[in-house]
């Protein structure tokens, strides 16, 4: 069998998987997407906890959580729910850069074995810098049959396709 991609000089012509090339002008407030669902396992929860050095008894100690904890079972760390929930709808847009997060709230607990999914809604955009605008989107993470467990808003700077038009000829 012949290698169909034998020339490395041509690899740059192949589209990158899961990469997007949208610009500020392409954002439409009100546009929504929903992710696939993902069940959160004990193994990945403990890997995340070990990575970030979070060994709180509610996330790492089964006996404590069951016998002394207010939920009667171990939680998934909120930082992991945030990371996994946003990762479910993440895209690799080469023109967008994270500016920060607002209104991050852990609304309900998530437990080992719960299944989550995320709805992202484009909220608003406004010109910000000469080469980039500011874009805000909400992320709602739900568990199991639709119980809201996390809410936040992500701010990103996004390159303009046409800076003059985006600023209304005020540049």
Secondary structure, DSSP 8 states (H G I E B T S, - for coil): ---TT--GGGGGGS--TTEE---GGG--TT-EEE---EE--HHHHHHHHHHHT---HHHH-HHHHHHTSSSSS-B--HHHHHHHHHHTT--EETTEEEEEEEEEEE-S--BTT-EEEEEEEEEEEEE-SSSEEEEEEEEEEEETTTEEEEEEEEEEEEE-SSHHHHTTT--
